[in-house]
């Protein structure tokens, strides 16, 4: 597994990491056995970056990660978690010193560690980016030895640009995939200039870019692809990258013609993301060992051709951008 420098942290991480939302919840049922098998497979394949959050299964994802790492022993991978979404209501005022400290303490217990590698504000309300005291609280948690580094997970490019004005923000997690190409403009340029790590999330557009979905695809009631298509539970951009389902299916058929030979579309979509050197790591999810292995092997594909990259830019500009570009 190839490694990339992770911002200014002094660490390098696998260019393909493990996104642990699916093993926590909101993607249909995943048994503990399958979840742990997926994690083991990812680590066996050389992944050294795991991304989770305290709200994924109300701590289940963090706890499963801790169990697997305890079973394996040895050097720990870089484990990033997120906090803030436990607040109800989820408002800027909830990002208090007391709440952030409590969230960190809970994640320390869930992950069975004495210091968190990376804590990310979990898509906070926009007002939080204009409250320097919140970032000061994170500085204090770092000074206290509770966290090593902190960053933000954002919905919008503008939020990412604002966040990296804070000197100790080490990373930004942002949606970036064939259907969400706007970060490749100003944001990636600024992240590189400031040496900020970039975590590319939702890389397969909630499964659309696997090429396995169709108009009649059905999703479990507890799967966000069933209950959040219009943003009923959280930002709609997290579900199918905010692209109308029927529009996306048509675009997927155009992409299919660009995928070479017997390459899986999911691996092709991940390789597209890795063409961008501003990206430190991409974090596809996996519900079982086979999916984790397939994700890891996307890094072995050859670079995409210039013609292919140009065709995907045109497809985005003509078919997808009108639905998403100015929203996120």
SULUR-V284405 format. One record per pair of residues at least 12 apart in sequence whose ideal C-beta (glycine too) atoms are under 10 Angstrom apart, sorted by sequence separation. I is the first residue (numbers start at 0). J is the second residue. D is the distance in Angstrom with one decimal. If there is no record, write none. Layout:
# SULUR-V284405
i->(I;I)
j->(J;J)
d->(D;D)
This chain:
# SULUR-V284405
i->(0;1;2;3;21;22;49;51;64;82;86;103;106;137;150;151;159;175;206;212;223;226;227;255;269;282;283;0;1;21;22;51;65;85;120;136;137;150;158;159;173;205;225;228;251;254;268;281;0;1;22;50;64;120;137;151;159;173;223;224;254;257;269;283;0;19;22;49;83;103;134;150;156;158;171;182;223;224;228;268;0;21;22;64;82;83;85;86;102;149;171;206;222;223;228;281;61;82;85;120;134;150;151;156;173;182;205;207;251;254;266;281;19;49;84;119;149;150;151;152;153;155;156;171;205;206;265;19;49;61;82;83;99;102;118;148;149;150;151;152;153;154;155;171;205;17;60;82;85;148;149;150;151;152;153;154;170;179;224;17;81;82;99;148;149;150;151;152;153;179;19;34;38;80;118;147;148;150;151;152;171;175;179;205;17;18;80;82;118;128;156;159;163;175;176;178;179;205;17;82;127;171;172;173;175;176;269;273;16;17;34;38;42;55;80;81;115;128;156;160;164;168;169;170;171;172;173;174;175;176;177;178;179;265;269;272;273;15;34;37;38;41;42;49;54;55;80;94;114;115;141;155;156;159;160;163;169;170;171;172;173;174;175;176;177;178;269;271;17;29;47;49;50;51;52;53;54;58;80;114;118;128;138;155;156;159;163;166;168;169;170;171;172;173;174;175;176;177;178;212;266;269;270;273;13;23;31;35;38;39;43;47;48;49;50;51;52;53;54;57;78;118;123;125;134;137;138;156;157;158;159;168;170;172;173;174;176;216;265;266;269;270;274;13;15;17;22;23;25;26;34;35;38;42;47;48;49;50;51;52;53;54;55;80;94;114;117;118;119;120;122;123;125;128;138;153;156;157;160;163;164;172;176;178;265;266;268;269;270;271;273;274;15;16;17;18;19;20;23;24;25;29;34;37;38;46;47;48;49;50;51;52;53;54;80;93;94;114;115;116;117;118;119;120;121;122;123;125;128;134;135;137;156;159;160;163;174;177;178;214;263;266;267;270;273;13;14;15;16;17;18;19;20;23;24;25;29;31;35;36;39;42;45;46;47;48;49;50;52;53;54;93;113;114;115;116;117;118;119;120;121;122;123;127;128;134;137;155;156;159;163;176;177;208;214;263;266;269;270;13;14;15;16;17;18;19;20;23;24;31;34;35;38;39;52;53;54;78;89;91;92;94;113;114;115;116;117;118;119;120;121;122;125;128;129;133;134;135;163;176;205;207;208;212;216;265;266;270;271;13;14;15;16;17;18;19;22;23;24;34;38;52;82;89;90;91;94;103;114;115;117;118;119;120;122;125;128;131;134;153;156;162;205;206;207;263;266;267;270;274;12;13;14;16;17;20;21;22;23;29;42;78;89;90;91;92;93;99;103;115;119;127;128;131;134;204;205;214;263;266;274;12;13;20;21;23;24;31;35;41;75;80;83;86;89;91;92;123;127;201;204;205;207;212;213;262;11;12;13;19;20;23;24;79;80;81;82;83;84;85;88;90;91;94;96;100;104;122;125;128;159;201;204;205;212;267;271;10;11;12;18;19;22;23;75;78;79;80;81;82;83;84;86;90;91;95;96;99;103;128;200;201;203;204;205;207;263;270;271;274;10;22;23;38;78;79;80;81;82;83;84;86;91;92;94;95;98;99;102;107;120;159;201;202;204;210;213;262;21;23;77;78;79;80;81;82;83;84;91;94;96;97;100;106;107;123;201;205;208;212;262;19;20;23;76;77;79;81;83;94;96;99;100;103;106;201;207;211;267;271;0;19;22;23;75;80;81;82;83;95;96;99;104;207;210;259;5;18;19;22;68;69;81;91;94;103;120;205;208;209;210;259;2;5;65;68;94;96;100;103;119;204;207;208;268;0;1;19;61;65;68;83;96;151;207;210;259;267;0;2;3;19;22;61;64;65;66;100;150;210;259;0;2;61;62;63;64;65;99;103;150;152;204;208;257;0;17;58;61;62;64;65;99;150;153;204;207;257;0;54;58;61;62;120;148;150;152;210;259;53;60;61;62;119;257;258;53;58;59;60;61;83;99;119;122;257;58;119;121;257;53;57;58;117;119;120;211;53;117;119;210;211;254;257;52;209;210;211;256;257;51;82;117;209;210;53;208;209;254;53;179;207;208;209;210;253;254;257;51;209;210;253;17;19;51;206;208;209;16;19;174;208;253;254;16;17;19;20;49;178;179;203;207;208;250;253;16;174;178;179;203;13;16;174;177;178;179;202;208;12;13;82;176;178;204;250;253;12;53;175;203;250;253;11;80;174;176;202;203;10;12;49;50;52;54;82;174;202;250;48;53;83;84;178;250;8;48;50;52;79;81;83;178;202;203;249;250;52;77;79;81;82;199;202;77;79;81;202;247;5;178;246;247;79;177;178;199;246;5;177;199;209;208;246;247;178;199;202;242;243;246;177;206;242;246;197;199;203;206;241;117;119;154;155;197;199;202;205;240;243;154;177;197;198;199;200;201;202;203;242;243;117;154;155;196;197;198;199;200;201;202;203;209;241;242;154;195;196;197;198;199;200;201;202;240;241;154;196;197;198;199;200;201;240;191;195;196;197;198;199;200;209;191;192;241;191;241;154;177;190;236;240;187;189;190;183;187;188;190;177;178;187;236;79;81;177;180;183;186;187;203;235;236;176;183;202;234;235;79;176;182;234;177;183;176;177;180;182;183;202;175;176;182;175;52;175;50;175;175;12;12;173;176;10;175;10;172;176;8;171;172;8;170;170;172;5;6;122;5;122;122;122;204;79;79;50;183;180;180;183;178;177;180;181;177;180;178;179;180;10;177;178;9;10;177;8;9;176;180;181;8;178;179;180;184;7;178;179;6;8;177;178;181;5;180;181;6;89;178;179;180;181;5;178;179;181;182;181;179;48;50;179;84;174;48;50;174;18;173;6;7;10;7;9;7;8;6;7;8;6;7;5;6;5;6;156;158;157;155;156;154;155;154;153;26;54;18;20;26;18;20;16;18;16;18;6;12;15;16;18;14;18;21;7;8;10;12;6;7;15;6;7;8;5;6;7;4;5;6;5;6;27;28;4;5;6;26;27;3;5;26;27;28;3;25;27;28;26;27;25;26;27;24;25;26;27;24;25;26;27;24;25;25;21;25;79;25;20;77;79;25;25;25;25;20;50;48;51;48;50;47;48;49;46;48;50;46;46;41;41;44;40;43;46;37;38;40;41;44;37;40;43;44;46;36;37;39;40;41;42;43;44;46;36;37;38;40;41;44;45;15;34;36;37;40;41;44;33;34;36;37;39;40;43;44;46;33;34;35;36;37;38;40;41;42;45;15;33;37;40;41;44;14;15;29;32;33;36;37;40;29;30;33;15;29;30;33;37;14;15;26;28;29;14;27;26;23;18;20;21;22;16;17;18;19;21;22;14;16;18;20;21;22;14;15;16;17;18;19;21;22;13;14;15;16;17;18;19;21;12;13;14;15;16;17;18;11;12;13;15;17;10;11;21;3;8;1;3;6;3;5;17;3;4;5;3;15;18;2;3;17;2;3;16;17;15;16;15;14;15;13;15;14;15;14;13;0;0;1;0;1;0)
j->(12;13;14;15;33;34;61;63;76;94;98;115;118;149;162;163;171;187;218;224;235;238;239;267;281;294;295;13;14;34;35;64;78;98;133;149;150;163;171;172;186;218;238;241;264;267;281;294;14;15;36;64;78;134;151;165;173;187;237;238;268;271;283;297;15;34;37;64;98;118;149;165;171;173;186;197;238;239;243;283;16;37;38;80;98;99;101;102;118;165;187;222;238;239;244;297;78;99;102;137;151;167;168;173;190;199;222;224;268;271;283;298;37;67;102;137;167;168;169;170;171;173;174;189;223;224;283;38;68;80;101;102;118;121;137;167;168;169;170;171;172;173;174;190;224;37;80;102;105;168;169;170;171;172;173;174;190;199;244;38;102;103;120;169;170;171;172;173;174;200;41;56;60;102;140;169;170;172;173;174;193;197;201;227;40;41;103;105;141;151;179;182;186;198;199;201;202;228;41;106;151;195;196;197;199;200;293;297;41;42;59;63;67;80;105;106;140;153;181;185;189;193;194;195;196;197;198;199;200;201;202;203;204;290;294;297;298;41;60;63;64;67;68;75;80;81;106;120;140;141;167;181;182;185;186;189;195;196;197;198;199;200;201;202;203;204;295;297;44;56;74;76;77;78;79;80;81;85;107;141;145;155;165;182;183;186;190;193;195;196;197;198;199;200;201;202;203;204;205;239;293;296;297;300;41;51;59;63;66;67;71;75;76;77;78;79;80;81;82;85;106;146;151;153;162;165;166;184;185;186;187;196;198;200;201;202;204;244;293;294;297;298;302;42;44;46;51;52;54;55;63;64;67;71;76;77;78;79;80;81;82;83;84;109;123;143;146;147;148;149;151;152;154;157;167;182;185;186;189;192;193;201;205;207;294;295;297;298;299;300;302;303;45;46;47;48;49;50;53;54;55;59;64;67;68;76;77;78;79;80;81;82;83;84;110;123;124;144;145;146;147;148;149;150;151;152;153;155;158;164;165;167;186;189;190;193;204;207;208;244;293;296;297;300;303;44;45;46;47;48;49;50;51;54;55;56;60;62;66;67;70;73;76;77;78;79;80;81;83;84;85;124;144;145;146;147;148;149;150;151;152;153;154;158;159;165;168;186;187;190;194;207;208;239;245;294;297;300;301;45;46;47;48;49;50;51;52;55;56;63;66;67;70;71;84;85;86;110;121;123;124;126;145;146;147;148;149;150;151;152;153;154;157;160;161;165;166;167;195;208;237;239;240;244;248;297;298;302;303;46;47;48;49;50;51;52;55;56;57;67;71;85;115;122;123;124;127;136;147;148;150;151;152;153;155;158;161;164;167;186;189;195;238;239;240;296;299;300;303;307;46;47;48;50;51;54;55;56;57;63;76;112;123;124;125;126;127;133;137;149;153;161;162;165;168;238;239;248;297;300;308;47;48;55;56;58;59;66;70;76;110;115;118;121;124;126;127;158;162;236;239;240;242;247;248;297;47;48;49;55;56;59;60;115;116;117;118;119;120;121;124;126;127;130;132;136;140;158;161;164;195;237;240;241;248;303;307;47;48;49;55;56;59;60;112;115;116;117;118;119;120;121;123;127;128;132;133;136;140;165;237;238;240;241;242;244;300;307;308;311;48;60;61;76;116;117;118;119;120;121;122;124;129;130;132;133;136;137;140;145;158;197;239;240;242;248;251;300;60;62;116;117;118;119;120;121;122;123;130;133;135;136;139;145;146;162;240;244;247;251;301;59;60;63;116;117;119;121;123;134;136;139;140;143;146;241;247;251;307;311;41;60;63;64;116;121;122;123;124;136;137;140;145;248;251;300;47;60;61;64;110;111;123;133;136;145;162;247;250;251;252;301;45;48;108;111;137;139;143;146;162;247;250;251;311;44;45;63;105;109;112;127;140;195;251;254;303;311;45;47;48;64;67;106;109;110;111;145;195;255;304;46;48;107;108;109;110;111;145;149;196;198;250;254;303;47;64;105;108;109;111;112;146;197;200;251;254;304;48;102;106;109;110;168;196;198;200;258;307;102;109;110;111;168;306;307;103;108;109;110;111;133;149;169;172;307;109;170;172;308;105;109;110;169;171;172;263;106;170;172;263;264;307;310;106;263;264;265;310;311;106;137;172;264;265;109;264;265;310;110;236;264;265;266;267;310;311;314;109;267;268;311;76;78;110;265;267;268;76;79;234;268;313;314;77;78;80;81;110;239;240;264;268;269;311;314;78;236;240;241;265;76;79;237;240;241;242;265;271;76;77;146;240;242;268;314;317;77;118;240;268;315;318;77;146;240;242;268;269;77;79;116;117;119;121;149;241;269;317;116;121;151;152;246;318;77;117;119;121;148;150;152;247;271;272;318;319;122;147;149;151;152;269;272;148;150;152;273;318;77;250;318;319;152;250;251;272;319;79;251;273;283;283;321;322;254;275;278;318;319;322;254;283;319;323;275;277;281;284;319;196;198;233;234;276;278;281;284;319;322;234;257;277;278;279;280;281;282;283;322;323;198;235;236;277;278;279;280;281;282;283;284;290;322;323;236;277;278;279;280;281;282;283;284;322;323;237;279;280;281;282;283;284;323;275;279;280;281;282;283;284;293;276;277;326;277;327;241;264;277;323;327;275;277;278;272;276;277;279;267;268;277;326;170;172;268;271;274;277;278;294;326;327;268;275;294;326;327;172;269;275;327;271;277;271;272;275;277;278;297;271;272;278;272;152;275;152;277;278;116;117;278;281;116;281;117;279;283;116;279;280;117;279;280;282;116;117;233;117;234;236;237;319;196;198;172;312;311;312;315;311;311;314;315;312;315;314;315;316;147;314;315;147;148;315;147;148;315;319;320;148;318;319;320;324;148;319;320;148;150;319;320;323;148;323;324;150;233;322;323;324;325;150;323;324;326;327;327;326;196;198;327;233;323;198;200;327;172;327;163;166;169;167;169;168;169;168;169;170;169;170;169;170;170;171;324;327;327;326;327;326;327;327;327;205;233;198;200;206;199;201;198;200;199;201;190;196;199;200;202;199;203;206;193;194;196;198;193;194;202;194;195;196;194;195;196;194;195;196;196;197;218;219;196;197;198;218;219;196;198;219;220;221;197;219;221;222;221;222;221;222;223;221;222;223;224;222;223;224;225;223;224;225;222;226;280;227;223;280;282;232;233;237;238;237;280;279;282;280;282;280;281;282;280;282;284;282;285;283;285;288;285;288;291;284;285;287;288;291;285;288;291;292;294;285;286;288;289;290;291;292;293;295;286;287;288;290;291;294;295;266;285;287;288;291;292;295;285;286;288;289;291;292;295;296;298;286;287;288;289;290;291;293;294;295;298;269;287;291;294;295;298;269;270;284;287;288;291;292;295;285;286;289;272;286;287;290;294;272;273;284;286;287;273;286;286;284;280;282;283;284;279;280;281;282;284;285;278;280;282;284;285;286;279;280;281;282;283;284;286;287;279;280;281;282;283;284;285;287;279;280;281;282;283;284;285;279;280;281;283;285;279;280;290;273;279;273;276;279;277;279;291;278;279;280;279;291;294;279;280;294;280;281;294;295;294;295;295;295;296;295;297;297;298;298;298;295;296;298;298;299;299)
d->(9.6;7.3;6.9;9.9;9.9;3.7;9.9;8.8;9.1;9.3;6.5;6.6;7.4;4.4;7.8;8.5;4.6;8.6;9.2;9.0;9.9;8.8;9.3;9.4;6.0;9.2;9.3;4.5;4.9;8.2;8.2;6.0;9.0;8.1;7.5;9.7;9.4;9.2;8.6;8.9;7.2;9.5;9.2;9.6;7.7;7.9;9.6;8.8;7.1;8.4;10.0;9.9;6.4;8.8;9.8;8.7;5.5;9.3;7.0;5.9;7.9;9.7;6.2;8.1;6.7;8.5;6.3;6.0;8.1;6.4;7.9;9.9;9.8;8.6;7.9;7.9;5.4;6.9;8.9;8.8;9.6;8.2;7.2;8.9;8.7;7.7;8.8;8.8;8.3;9.3;10.0;9.9;9.6;9.6;7.1;8.5;8.6;6.8;6.2;8.0;9.3;9.4;6.2;7.4;9.1;8.2;9.4;9.3;9.8;9.4;9.7;9.3;8.9;9.2;9.3;9.9;6.9;5.6;9.7;9.0;6.1;8.6;9.7;9.7;7.6;7.2;7.5;7.7;8.8;6.3;9.3;7.0;8.5;9.3;7.0;8.2;6.8;5.2;7.7;7.7;7.0;8.3;9.6;6.5;5.6;7.7;8.7;3.9;8.3;9.1;6.6;3.3;5.7;3.9;5.5;7.7;9.0;9.4;8.9;6.6;9.3;6.8;8.7;4.4;8.2;6.0;7.2;7.7;8.7;9.9;9.4;9.3;9.8;9.2;7.4;9.0;7.2;6.9;9.2;9.6;9.9;7.8;7.4;9.5;9.3;9.8;9.0;8.4;8.9;8.0;9.7;7.4;8.7;9.1;7.4;9.0;9.5;9.8;4.3;6.6;8.7;5.9;9.1;6.8;4.2;8.9;9.3;7.5;8.1;7.9;8.3;6.9;7.5;9.0;9.9;8.9;8.7;8.6;5.6;7.0;9.4;8.7;9.0;6.3;7.5;7.8;7.4;7.7;7.6;6.2;9.0;9.6;7.6;8.6;6.6;8.9;6.6;8.7;8.1;9.4;6.6;9.4;8.5;9.5;10.0;8.6;5.0;7.3;9.9;9.7;7.5;9.2;5.8;9.6;6.0;6.3;6.8;3.8;5.9;4.0;6.9;5.7;7.9;5.0;9.2;4.9;9.5;9.5;9.5;9.1;8.6;5.6;9.4;7.1;9.0;6.2;7.8;9.6;9.5;9.4;8.4;10.0;9.3;9.9;9.9;5.2;6.5;8.9;6.7;6.0;7.0;7.2;8.0;6.9;4.5;7.2;6.8;7.4;9.8;9.2;6.6;9.4;5.4;8.6;9.0;7.0;8.5;6.1;8.8;6.1;9.3;9.1;6.3;7.3;8.1;7.2;5.9;6.8;8.4;8.6;9.6;4.7;7.4;9.7;8.7;9.0;9.6;7.8;9.6;9.7;9.5;9.6;6.0;5.4;9.1;8.5;5.3;8.8;6.7;7.7;3.8;7.6;6.6;9.7;8.4;5.2;8.5;7.5;9.2;9.7;5.2;9.2;4.4;6.6;4.5;5.0;4.9;4.8;5.1;3.8;5.3;8.8;9.6;8.2;6.1;9.7;7.5;8.8;9.4;7.6;8.3;8.6;8.9;8.9;6.0;9.6;7.3;8.7;6.1;9.2;8.8;9.8;9.7;7.2;7.4;9.6;8.2;7.7;9.0;9.7;8.6;5.9;8.7;5.6;9.4;9.6;6.0;8.2;9.5;8.6;7.7;9.5;9.3;9.3;8.5;6.9;6.0;8.1;7.0;7.8;7.4;7.4;8.6;4.6;6.9;8.9;8.1;5.9;6.8;8.0;6.9;7.6;6.9;7.7;8.5;5.3;8.6;8.1;5.9;9.8;9.5;7.4;4.8;8.2;9.0;5.4;8.7;9.3;7.2;8.1;6.5;6.6;7.8;4.4;9.2;8.6;10.0;6.3;7.6;7.0;8.3;6.2;7.6;7.9;6.1;8.1;9.9;9.5;6.7;9.3;7.9;9.7;9.9;9.8;9.8;7.1;9.0;7.8;9.1;7.6;5.9;8.6;7.8;6.5;4.7;5.4;4.8;4.9;4.7;4.7;5.4;6.5;9.5;9.1;9.4;4.7;8.8;9.6;9.6;7.5;9.8;8.9;6.1;9.9;7.1;9.9;3.9;8.3;8.2;6.0;9.4;9.8;3.3;4.7;5.4;4.0;7.1;2.7;3.9;6.6;9.5;5.3;9.5;7.4;7.0;6.1;10.0;6.4;9.2;7.0;9.0;9.0;8.4;6.6;6.9;6.8;6.8;7.7;5.8;6.8;9.8;5.3;8.6;9.4;7.5;9.3;9.0;9.5;5.1;6.4;7.7;5.7;8.9;8.3;9.1;7.3;8.9;7.7;6.1;4.7;9.8;8.3;6.4;7.0;8.3;8.0;7.6;3.4;7.6;8.6;9.1;9.5;9.3;9.0;9.5;4.5;5.3;9.8;5.9;8.6;6.1;9.8;4.7;8.7;9.4;6.6;4.4;9.6;6.9;9.3;9.8;8.6;5.6;8.3;7.5;9.1;8.7;7.2;6.2;9.6;8.6;4.5;8.7;6.1;8.8;9.4;8.6;7.6;8.1;9.5;6.6;7.8;8.1;6.0;8.0;8.8;9.3;7.6;9.1;8.9;9.3;9.7;5.9;7.2;7.2;9.1;4.8;6.4;8.2;6.0;6.7;5.3;5.4;5.3;9.9;8.2;6.6;8.5;7.9;8.9;9.7;6.2;9.6;9.7;6.8;3.9;9.6;8.5;9.3;8.2;5.7;6.9;7.4;8.4;6.8;9.2;8.0;4.0;9.8;6.3;8.9;5.0;7.7;8.2;8.4;9.1;6.1;8.7;9.5;8.7;9.7;8.3;5.0;7.1;8.2;7.6;9.8;8.3;8.6;8.6;8.7;6.5;4.3;9.9;6.8;7.8;8.4;8.8;9.6;9.6;9.7;9.3;7.6;3.1;7.9;7.4;6.3;7.4;7.3;7.5;5.3;4.6;9.2;9.4;9.3;9.2;8.7;5.1;5.8;8.6;8.7;8.8;9.2;9.1;9.5;8.0;9.6;10.0;7.7;9.8;9.1;5.5;7.9;9.7;5.2;3.9;6.2;4.4;7.0;4.4;7.2;9.5;8.7;9.5;9.0;8.5;9.2;7.0;9.9;6.9;9.9;8.7;8.9;9.7;6.8;9.8;9.4;6.6;8.7;9.1;5.1;7.6;7.7;7.3;7.3;5.8;7.7;8.6;6.6;4.9;8.6;9.2;8.7;9.4;9.1;9.5;5.9;9.8;8.8;7.5;9.7;9.6;7.0;7.7;8.7;7.0;6.3;3.8;5.3;9.9;4.6;9.2;6.8;9.3;9.2;9.6;5.0;9.4;9.0;6.6;9.8;4.6;5.8;9.5;8.2;8.9;8.2;9.6;9.0;7.7;9.7;6.9;7.6;7.5;5.7;8.8;9.8;9.8;8.1;8.4;8.2;6.6;10.0;8.3;7.8;5.2;8.1;9.4;9.5;8.9;8.6;8.8;8.9;7.7;9.1;7.8;9.8;7.5;8.8;6.3;10.0;6.8;8.5;7.0;9.6;6.5;8.8;7.7;8.7;6.4;8.7;8.0;9.0;9.9;6.1;7.5;8.9;9.9;3.1;7.3;9.4;6.3;9.9;6.0;8.4;5.0;8.4;7.8;7.9;5.8;9.0;6.3;9.5;9.6;9.1;9.5;6.4;4.1;9.8;9.8;7.0;7.8;9.7;7.4;8.6;7.3;8.8;7.2;8.9;5.2;9.1;7.7;9.9;9.6;9.9;8.9;9.6;9.4;9.8;9.8;8.2;3.7;8.0;9.2;8.7;7.9;7.3;7.7;8.4;6.0;8.6;5.2;8.5;9.5;8.9;9.1;9.1;8.7;8.8;9.9;9.0;9.4;9.9;9.5;8.8;5.4;4.9;7.0;9.1;9.7;6.2;9.9;9.6;7.2;8.6;9.8;9.5;5.3;6.5;5.9;7.9;8.0;9.9;5.8;8.8;7.6;3.6;8.3;8.9;6.9;8.7;9.9;9.7;5.9;7.4;7.1;6.3;4.4;8.9;9.6;7.7;9.6;6.4;9.5;8.8;8.5;7.2;8.6;8.9;9.9;8.7;9.3;8.3;9.1;8.2;8.5;8.2;7.8;8.5;9.5;9.4;4.0;9.7;6.9;8.3;9.6;9.0;9.9;9.8;8.0;4.9;8.8;9.1;8.7;10.0;5.7;10.0;6.3;4.5;7.7;5.7;8.1;8.5;7.4;9.0;8.2;8.4;8.8;8.9;8.0;8.8;9.9;6.2;5.2;8.0;6.1;9.7;5.2;9.6;9.5;5.7;8.5;7.4;9.0;9.5;6.1;10.0;6.5;7.5;5.9;9.2;9.2;8.6;8.0;7.2;9.7;8.4;5.8;9.3;9.3;7.9;9.6;9.6;9.5;4.9;8.4;9.3;8.3;5.7;8.7;9.1;9.0;6.7;8.8;9.7;7.2;6.1;9.7;9.4;9.8;9.1;9.9;9.1;5.5;9.5;7.8;5.5;9.7;8.9;7.1;7.3;6.8;7.7;9.2;8.4;9.3;5.2;7.3;9.6;9.3;8.9;9.7;9.7;9.1;8.9;9.5;8.0;9.6;9.0;9.7;6.3;6.7;10.0;5.9;9.9;8.4;9.3;9.7;9.1;9.6;8.6;8.2;9.2;9.1;9.8;5.0;5.0;9.4;8.5;6.1;5.0;9.9;5.4;8.0;8.4;9.9;9.9;7.1;5.9;5.5;9.5;9.1;9.9;8.6;9.5;5.1;6.4;7.3;8.0;8.8;5.1;8.2;9.5;7.0;6.0;6.0;8.9;9.2;5.2;5.7;4.3;5.5;9.0;9.0;9.3;5.0;8.0;4.3;8.1;7.7;7.0;9.0;9.1;6.6;10.0;8.8;7.9;9.4;6.1;9.3;9.3;9.6;7.7;9.9;6.3;5.0;6.6;9.7;9.9;5.5;7.3;8.5;6.5;9.3;9.2;9.9;8.8;7.7;9.1;9.0;9.2;3.8;6.9;7.7;7.9;5.8;9.7;9.7;8.4;7.9;9.0;8.9;5.1;6.5;6.1;8.9;9.6;9.9;8.0;9.0;8.6;8.4;5.7;7.8;7.8;8.3;9.6;8.3;9.4;9.3;9.7;6.5;9.0;6.2;8.1;7.5;8.9;9.3;6.9;9.8;9.9;9.5;8.9;8.1;7.9;9.3;10.0;9.9;8.5;9.7;9.7;7.8;7.3;9.4;8.0;9.8;9.7;7.7;8.6;6.8;9.8;8.4;9.7;9.6;7.3;7.3;9.2;8.2;7.1;9.9;10.0;5.7;9.8;9.2;9.5;4.9;9.3;8.6;8.5;9.0;7.8;7.0;9.7;8.6;6.7;7.6;9.4;9.9;8.0;8.0;5.3;9.1;8.1;7.6;9.9;8.8;5.2;9.6;8.1;9.5;8.1;9.4;7.7;8.8;9.0;5.5;8.1;9.0;8.9;6.2;8.0;8.4;9.9;6.9;8.7;9.3;8.9;6.7;9.9;9.9;6.4;6.7;8.1;9.4;8.1;7.4;6.8;9.9;8.8;9.9;9.8;9.7;9.3;10.0;9.9;5.5;9.0;6.0;7.8;4.8;9.4;7.9;5.5;7.0;9.1;9.7;9.3;9.1;8.0;6.7;9.2;5.2;6.1;9.0;8.9;9.9;9.1;8.6;9.1;9.8;9.3;7.6;6.5;9.4;8.5;8.4;8.2;10.0;9.8;8.1;9.9;9.7;10.0;8.5;9.7;8.8;9.2;8.7;4.9;9.2;5.8;7.6;6.7;9.9;5.2;7.9;8.4;9.7;3.1;4.4;8.1;6.9;6.9;7.9;9.2;9.8;8.9;3.9;8.7;8.9;8.3;8.8;7.5;9.5;9.8;6.3;9.1;8.3;4.5;6.7;5.6;9.5;7.1;6.8;7.0;8.8;9.5;4.6;8.0;8.8;9.2;9.1;9.9;9.8;8.5;9.3;8.2;9.0;8.9;8.8;8.3;9.2;9.5;9.8;9.3;8.3;8.3;9.8;4.8;4.7;8.9;9.4;8.3;8.9;7.2;9.4;9.4;9.8;9.8;6.6;9.7;7.6;8.8;7.8;8.7;8.4;8.1;8.4;6.8;4.4;3.8;8.6;5.9;8.4;9.4;6.4;7.0;7.7;9.3;8.8;8.2;9.6;6.1;9.7;5.4;8.9;8.4;4.2;8.2;6.7;10.0;9.0;6.3;5.6;4.1;8.0;3.5;9.3;7.6;4.3;8.6;8.3;5.2;8.7;7.4;9.9;6.2;8.4;9.3;9.1;6.6;7.5;9.6;7.5;9.7;8.9;6.6;4.8;4.6;9.4;6.5;9.3;9.4;9.8;9.7;9.4;7.7;8.2;9.1;7.9;9.4;9.3;10.0;9.2;4.9;9.2;9.6;9.5;9.2;7.7;7.0;9.3;7.9;5.9;8.0;6.7;9.7;9.9;8.9;9.3;7.7;9.0;9.6;8.7;8.3;3.8;7.8;7.7;4.4;3.7;5.6;6.7;7.1;7.7;6.9;6.9;6.6;5.7;7.3;5.1;9.6;9.8;5.8;5.8;4.5;8.0;4.2;8.9;9.6;6.4;6.4;6.9;8.0;8.3;7.9;7.7;8.9;5.1;9.6;7.2;6.7;9.6;9.8;8.7;9.0;9.5;8.5;8.2;6.6;9.9;4.9;6.8;7.6;7.0;7.2;5.1;9.7;9.0;9.7;6.5;8.0;9.3;9.9;9.1;8.9;6.0;9.6;5.7;10.0;8.7;8.2;6.2;9.3;5.3;5.8;8.1;6.5;9.5;5.6;6.3;9.1;9.3)
